[in-house]
Amino acid sequence: MKRAETDQEKVAAITEGRLPHEVASAFAGKSPAVWSAIVPQMPILALVRHLATIERLGIADQHREYIEGKLTNPEAVQNSKILPFTFAKAFQRVSTPWIQDALRAAVDLSFTNLPELPGRVAVLVDRSGSMEGNPVQVAALFGVALMRKANLNGRLLLFDHEVQEFHVSGRDSILSQAERITARGGTDLEKPVRVLLEDRDRVDTIIVITDEQQNAGSPFLRRLLEYRQKVNPAVKTFVVNVAPYLRAS
């Protein structure tokens, strides 16, 4: 492979030598022929990471059966342990309709890779202005996927300086539902907990997905302690900080 001077020689080295994609892709450059030789032996994670390249080189249709077979295979997606936002990130980078459809299916299949959520769950998704862009997309995706993982036993509350109930469908795709959630307004972290408190809604788990940029209202912890005192002293609470995803993007 290192001595190859033409695309034909590189393709021969890949196919005859059964070179793994990690090795072959380093020598592929922008050659459609070389990349086409690599695609059929890519595992699902490598395939997802390189979908935009495959599309850009115009070779996606040649490998449609392989790509769709990987992304829509429940066992392959489950065994990969890939979380939904990885497929969603790939979705944002491609424009071919059938690839996007396959990625939508992969997102729906991958929610099984999230941890189990027993009991009633409240998922609180920050959609404030500071979440604009990738953070709100990640937060929305996790929020909808977590509600599906909880078998819709609970509620999804979107919050900025106000609170809005978001009804998650068990039939509509996770990605399509998450795309309807956009950033706006200020950040009042305690407000959705206040809604749970006022409704006397006894949940077993509260999951807050936010960038932790509170700029309004009372501190979140104060309202949570009140909820534990008046509604459920045993409620488990998790705060997922999506701010690192902004830096990673």
C-alpha positions as CSV (number, residue, x, y, z in Angstrom):
1,M,0.0,0.0,0.0
2,K,2.8,2.4,0.8
3,R,4.5,1.7,-2.5
4,A,1.3,2.0,-4.5
5,E,1.5,4.8,-7.1
6,T,-2.0,4.6,-8.7
7,D,-5.5,4.2,-7.4
8,Q,-5.7,0.8,-9.1
9,E,-2.7,-0.4,-7.1
10,K,-4.2,0.9,-3.9
11,V,-7.5,-0.8,-4.5
12,A,-5.6,-4.1,-5.2
13,A,-3.7,-3.7,-2.0
14,I,-6.9,-3.2,0.0
15,T,-8.9,-6.0,-1.5
16,E,-6.2,-8.6,-1.9
17,G,-4.4,-7.8,1.3
18,R,-7.7,-7.3,3.3
19,L,-6.3,-4.2,4.8
20,P,-8.5,-2.8,7.6
21,H,-10.2,0.6,7.2
22,E,-7.9,2.2,9.8
23,V,-4.9,1.5,7.6
24,A,-6.5,1.9,4.2
25,S,-8.2,5.3,4.8
26,A,-4.9,6.9,5.7
27,F,-3.9,6.4,2.0
28,A,-7.2,7.0,0.4
29,G,-7.0,10.7,-0.1
30,K,-9.9,12.0,-2.2
31,S,-10.1,9.0,-4.5
32,P,-13.6,7.6,-5.0
33,A,-12.2,4.3,-6.2
34,V,-10.0,3.8,-3.1
35,W,-12.8,4.8,-0.7
36,S,-15.2,2.5,-2.6
37,A,-12.9,-0.4,-1.8
38,I,-12.8,0.5,1.9
39,V,-16.5,1.0,2.5
40,P,-17.6,-2.7,2.4
41,Q,-15.4,-3.7,5.3
42,M,-16.2,-0.7,7.6
43,P,-17.7,-1.4,11.0
44,I,-20.8,0.7,11.9
45,L,-19.0,3.4,13.9
46,A,-16.4,4.0,11.1
47,L,-19.2,4.1,8.6
48,V,-21.1,6.7,10.5
49,R,-18.0,8.9,10.9
50,H,-17.2,8.7,7.2
51,L,-20.7,9.0,5.7
52,A,-20.2,12.7,4.7
53,T,-17.0,11.7,2.9
54,I,-18.7,8.8,1.1
55,E,-21.6,11.1,0.0
56,R,-19.2,13.9,-1.1
57,L,-17.2,11.5,-3.3
58,G,-20.4,10.3,-5.0
59,I,-20.1,6.6,-4.1
60,A,-22.9,6.3,-1.6
61,D,-25.4,4.9,-4.1
62,Q,-23.0,2.1,-5.0
63,H,-23.0,1.0,-1.4
64,R,-26.6,1.7,-0.5
65,E,-27.4,-1.9,0.4
66,Y,-24.4,-2.1,2.8
67,I,-25.0,1.3,4.4
68,E,-28.7,0.7,4.9
69,G,-28.1,-2.8,6.1
70,K,-25.7,-1.5,8.8
71,L,-27.7,1.5,10.0
72,T,-31.1,-0.3,10.1
73,N,-30.0,-3.5,11.7
74,P,-31.2,-3.6,15.3
75,E,-28.5,-6.1,16.4
76,A,-25.7,-4.1,14.8
77,V,-26.8,-0.9,16.4
78,Q,-27.3,-2.4,19.8
79,N,-24.0,-4.2,19.8
80,S,-22.2,-1.0,18.7
81,K,-23.2,0.8,22.0
82,I,-23.4,4.0,20.0
83,L,-25.6,6.6,21.6
84,P,-28.3,8.5,19.6
85,F,-26.4,11.8,19.3
86,T,-23.6,10.2,17.3
87,F,-26.1,9.2,14.5
88,A,-27.7,12.6,14.8
89,K,-24.4,14.4,14.3
90,A,-23.9,12.4,11.1
91,F,-27.4,13.3,10.0
92,Q,-26.6,17.0,10.1
93,R,-23.6,16.4,7.7
94,V,-25.4,14.6,4.9
95,S,-28.2,15.6,2.5
96,T,-29.0,12.4,0.6
97,P,-32.6,11.5,1.6
98,W,-32.1,7.7,1.9
99,I,-29.0,8.2,4.1
100,Q,-31.0,10.5,6.3
101,D,-33.8,8.0,6.5
102,A,-31.4,5.3,7.5
103,L,-29.9,7.5,10.2
104,R,-33.3,8.3,11.6
105,A,-33.8,4.6,11.9
106,A,-30.4,4.2,13.6
107,V,-31.3,6.9,16.1
108,D,-34.5,5.1,17.0
109,L,-32.7,1.8,17.4
110,S,-29.9,3.3,19.5
111,F,-32.1,4.6,22.3
112,T,-31.8,1.0,23.6
113,N,-28.2,1.7,24.4
114,L,-29.2,4.3,27.0
115,P,-29.3,3.2,30.7
116,E,-32.5,1.7,32.1
117,L,-34.9,4.2,33.7
118,P,-37.2,2.5,36.1
119,G,-40.3,4.2,37.5
120,R,-41.7,7.6,36.6
121,V,-39.2,10.1,35.1
122,A,-39.2,13.8,34.6
123,V,-36.8,15.0,31.9
124,L,-36.1,18.8,32.0
125,V,-34.5,20.2,28.8
126,D,-32.9,23.6,28.8
127,R,-33.8,25.4,25.6
128,S,-32.6,28.9,26.6
129,G,-30.6,31.2,24.3
130,S,-27.2,30.0,25.5
131,M,-28.1,26.6,24.2
132,E,-28.3,27.8,20.6
133,G,-26.8,25.4,18.0
134,N,-25.3,22.0,18.9
135,P,-26.1,22.0,22.7
136,V,-29.9,22.3,22.2
137,Q,-29.8,19.7,19.5
138,V,-28.0,17.3,21.8
139,A,-30.2,18.1,24.7
140,A,-33.4,17.7,22.7
141,L,-32.2,14.4,21.3
142,F,-31.3,13.0,24.7
143,G,-34.5,14.3,26.2
144,V,-36.8,12.6,23.7
145,A,-34.7,9.4,23.7
146,L,-34.8,9.2,27.5
147,M,-38.5,9.5,27.5
148,R,-38.8,6.7,25.0
149,K,-36.4,4.7,27.2
150,A,-38.7,5.3,30.1
151,N,-41.6,3.9,28.0
152,L,-43.2,7.4,28.1
153,N,-43.8,7.0,31.8
154,G,-43.3,10.6,32.9
155,R,-43.0,14.0,31.3
156,L,-40.6,16.1,29.2
157,L,-40.5,19.7,30.2
158,L,-38.8,22.3,28.1
159,F,-37.6,25.4,30.0
160,D,-36.1,28.8,29.4
161,H,-37.7,31.7,31.4
162,E,-40.9,29.7,30.9
163,V,-41.9,26.0,31.0
164,Q,-43.6,24.1,28.2
165,E,-44.8,20.5,28.2
166,F,-43.5,18.5,25.3
167,H,-45.5,15.4,24.5
168,V,-43.2,12.6,23.2
169,S,-44.7,10.2,20.7
170,G,-43.9,6.5,20.7
171,R,-44.4,6.3,17.0
172,D,-42.8,9.4,15.5
173,S,-39.0,9.2,15.0
174,I,-36.8,10.5,17.9
175,L,-34.9,12.7,15.5
176,S,-37.9,14.3,13.9
177,Q,-39.3,15.1,17.4
178,A,-36.0,16.5,18.6
179,E,-35.8,18.8,15.6
180,R,-38.9,20.6,16.8
181,I,-37.1,21.9,19.9
182,T,-35.2,25.2,19.4
183,A,-33.4,27.6,21.7
184,R,-34.9,30.9,23.0
185,G,-35.2,33.1,26.0
186,G,-33.4,33.2,29.4
187,T,-32.5,30.4,31.8
188,D,-34.5,29.6,34.9
189,L,-33.4,26.2,36.2
190,E,-35.7,26.0,39.1
191,K,-38.9,26.7,37.2
192,P,-39.6,23.2,35.8
193,V,-39.0,21.8,39.3
194,R,-41.5,24.3,40.6
195,V,-44.0,22.9,38.0
196,L,-43.5,19.4,39.4
197,L,-43.9,20.8,42.9
198,E,-47.1,22.7,42.2
199,D,-48.6,19.6,40.4
200,R,-47.5,17.4,43.2
201,D,-46.1,15.1,40.5
202,R,-44.3,12.3,42.3
203,V,-41.5,11.1,40.0
204,D,-38.7,8.7,40.8
205,T,-36.0,10.4,38.7
206,I,-35.4,13.9,37.6
207,I,-32.9,14.4,34.7
208,V,-31.9,18.0,33.9
209,I,-30.1,18.5,30.5
210,T,-28.5,22.0,30.4
211,D,-25.4,24.1,29.9
212,E,-25.8,25.3,33.5
213,Q,-25.9,29.0,32.5
214,Q,-28.7,30.1,34.9
215,N,-29.5,33.8,34.8
216,A,-32.9,34.0,36.3
217,G,-35.0,32.7,39.2
218,S,-34.0,30.9,42.4
219,P,-31.1,28.4,42.6
220,F,-32.1,24.9,41.3
221,L,-31.0,23.1,44.5
222,R,-33.3,25.2,46.7
223,R,-36.3,24.2,44.7
224,L,-35.2,20.6,44.5
225,L,-34.9,20.4,48.3
226,E,-38.4,21.7,48.6
227,Y,-39.6,19.1,46.2
228,R,-37.9,16.4,48.2
229,Q,-39.5,17.8,51.4
230,K,-43.0,18.1,50.1
231,V,-43.4,15.4,47.3
232,N,-40.8,12.7,47.1
233,P,-37.8,12.6,49.5
234,A,-36.3,9.7,47.6
235,V,-36.2,11.2,44.1
236,K,-32.9,10.6,42.3
237,T,-31.6,13.6,40.4
238,F,-29.0,13.8,37.5
239,V,-27.7,16.9,35.8
240,V,-26.3,16.4,32.3
241,N,-24.0,19.3,31.3
242,V,-24.0,19.6,27.5
243,A,-21.6,22.6,27.4
244,P,-18.7,20.3,26.5
245,Y,-20.5,19.3,23.3
246,L,-20.3,23.0,22.2
247,R,-16.6,23.0,22.5
248,A,-16.3,19.6,20.8
249,S,-18.3,20.7,17.8
